């Protein structure tokens, strides 16, 4: 039996915008044709350089988490390894991220749809 993770999907109010945000951080191709998914206003993808795929699904009633508030849990977050923390943070902030907490060597941020993510050194 073969099993593999096909895609990690994030709910959000504007799928294509969030795909473009993560493209700045991770590279890759937004909305590349792929027979596994149909692309429309409610669904967008980011095919990553390493072969992974992030999916972004419109959720009209999207309620972002409020990290670290357990009343609005994060449910999942992405750790993104970077070789230049200053440049990665600059790119993230210039494209709509917010700093949630500086941990010294790494940081916790919020993407434009409110999902927490971390930038960590390679």
C-alpha positions as CSV (number, residue, x, y, z in Angstrom):
1,X,0.0,0.0,0.0
2,X,1.4,3.4,-1.0
3,X,0.5,6.5,1.0
4,X,1.8,10.0,0.8
5,X,0.8,13.5,1.8
6,X,-0.7,15.1,-1.3
7,X,-1.3,18.7,-0.1
8,X,-1.5,20.8,3.0
9,X,-4.6,23.1,2.7
10,X,-5.2,26.4,4.5
11,X,-8.6,28.0,4.8
12,X,-8.7,31.7,4.0
13,X,-10.8,34.4,2.6
14,X,-8.8,35.1,-0.6
15,X,-7.0,31.9,-1.9
16,X,-5.0,33.4,-4.7
17,X,-3.7,36.3,-2.6
18,X,-2.5,33.9,0.2
19,X,-0.9,31.6,-2.4
20,X,1.0,34.6,-3.8
21,X,2.1,35.5,-0.2
22,X,3.6,32.1,0.4
23,X,5.2,32.1,-3.1
24,X,7.3,35.1,-1.9
25,X,8.5,33.2,1.1
26,X,8.9,29.7,-0.5
27,X,9.2,30.2,-4.2
28,X,7.3,27.9,-6.5
29,X,4.4,28.3,-8.9
30,X,1.0,29.6,-8.1
31,X,-1.9,27.8,-9.8
32,X,0.1,25.5,-12.0
33,X,-2.1,23.2,-14.0
34,X,-2.5,19.9,-12.2
35,X,-5.1,17.2,-12.9
36,X,-5.6,16.7,-9.1
37,X,-7.3,20.0,-8.6
38,X,-9.5,22.4,-10.5
39,X,-8.5,26.1,-10.0
40,X,-11.1,28.8,-9.5
41,X,-12.0,31.7,-7.2
42,X,-12.4,29.3,-4.3
43,X,-9.2,27.2,-4.7
44,X,-5.6,28.1,-5.4
45,X,-2.4,26.1,-5.2
46,X,1.3,26.7,-4.7
47,X,3.6,24.0,-6.2
48,X,6.8,24.2,-4.2
49,X,10.3,23.8,-5.6
50,X,10.8,20.6,-3.5
51,X,7.6,19.0,-5.0
52,X,5.3,19.7,-2.1
53,X,2.0,21.5,-2.6
54,X,0.1,24.0,-0.5
55,X,-3.6,24.5,-1.2
56,X,-5.6,27.5,-0.3
57,X,-9.4,27.1,0.1
58,X,-11.9,30.0,0.3
59,X,-13.7,29.9,3.6
60,X,-16.3,32.7,3.6
61,X,-16.7,32.7,7.4
62,X,-12.9,32.3,8.1
63,X,-12.0,33.1,11.7
64,X,-8.3,33.4,12.0
65,X,-6.6,31.9,15.1
66,X,-5.3,34.3,17.8
67,X,-2.0,32.8,18.7
68,X,-1.3,31.9,21.5
69,X,-4.9,32.3,22.7
70,X,-6.4,28.8,23.3
71,X,-9.9,30.1,22.8
72,X,-9.0,30.6,19.1
73,X,-6.3,27.8,18.6
74,X,-3.9,27.8,15.7
75,X,-4.7,24.2,14.8
76,X,-1.6,24.1,12.6
77,X,1.3,26.3,11.7
78,X,4.1,26.2,9.2
79,X,7.8,26.3,10.1
80,X,9.7,27.8,7.2
81,X,13.5,27.3,7.2
82,X,15.4,30.2,5.7
83,X,19.1,30.9,5.1
84,X,18.7,34.7,5.6
85,X,16.4,35.6,8.5
86,X,16.5,39.4,7.8
87,X,15.7,39.0,4.1
88,X,12.9,36.5,4.8
89,X,11.4,38.7,7.5
90,X,11.6,41.7,5.2
91,X,9.8,39.8,2.4
92,X,7.1,38.5,4.7
93,X,6.4,41.9,6.3
94,X,6.4,43.7,2.9
95,X,3.7,41.2,1.7
96,X,1.3,41.6,4.6
97,X,2.7,39.5,7.5
98,X,2.7,40.7,11.0
99,X,5.2,39.9,13.8
100,X,3.6,38.0,16.7
101,X,6.8,37.3,18.7
102,X,10.5,37.6,18.3
103,X,12.2,34.6,19.8
104,X,15.8,35.8,19.1
105,X,17.1,33.4,16.5
106,X,13.6,32.8,15.0
107,X,10.3,34.5,14.9
108,X,6.5,33.9,15.0
109,X,4.5,35.7,12.4
110,X,0.9,35.9,11.1
111,X,0.1,35.6,7.4
112,X,-2.4,38.0,5.7
113,X,-5.3,35.5,6.6
114,X,-4.2,35.2,10.2
115,X,-2.4,31.8,10.2
116,X,0.7,31.7,12.4
117,X,3.9,30.6,10.9
118,X,7.6,30.6,12.0
119,X,10.7,31.7,10.2
120,X,13.6,29.6,11.5
121,X,17.2,29.5,10.5
122,X,18.4,26.5,8.4
